Amino acid sequence: MIHLYKSLMFRTVKNLYYRIGCLIALVVTAAVSMGIIELSLPGLKTAADRMFFVSAAMILYFTVFTPLFLNAEYTDGNIRNRIIAGYSQRQIFTGYVLSQMSAAVLMYVLYLIGGLIGGAGFDGNVICALLVMLFALLAYTAVVSAIAFRCRNTVVLMVISIMLFNMCFNCVMFGNAIMMLLDGKPAAKVGAILYNINALGQWFCLTGLADDFVNPGASMQILLSLAVTAAAYIFSNLGLSKRDLQ
């Protein structure tokens, strides 16, 4: 299993599009944090505020990269070769999910370095927000990986992935309106939890653009992300032994 993971990480890291994504995460984050690239939005006063705002771009990136990468593994015959080599389907899926999540962590580190270069200061609140966002990104990556393992048609897969991102975005937009109506009501606590299941929902909370009562707290947000990750993994393993991954 360790050898499989190392192999998949090597293939991911040497991927040209992944390297470009990492470069963008570093350079664009630094430029935005410095103010070279201006964001005309309220509440983005400090370099840390501007840095955090661009973190949503990584969610969009893995919406596209992960499906394309995993789909190419099907079409290139790499999954078939690993089955022939003696790996089980569950081991193969687990290896791909872990490698994609590790790739997200690596890109996130470069994003943090870009923020530091841009002058972002990391106090306790910023570190807490960044940690919450990392778990949200990992959960989202696990969900996209699960989708990629259920669909082999490249066009259909990309449509579904983009629809997933749009659904998350629209849930934030409609969720904002609904949460305004729930302000001060007991149902607001339940609404806040539902709102933060979505990775983009957590991001919006942490940008400071949402009302304070929408944020259920860092601990709850991380627990929700862990629950989403576990659910995505369990869903993808349902009936896996009966499926033909070749």
Summary of the structure (lengths in Angstrom):
residues: 246
radius of gyration: 18.7
end to end distance: 18.8
largest distance: 58.9
contacts: 780
relative contact order: 0.14
helix: 78%
strand: 0%
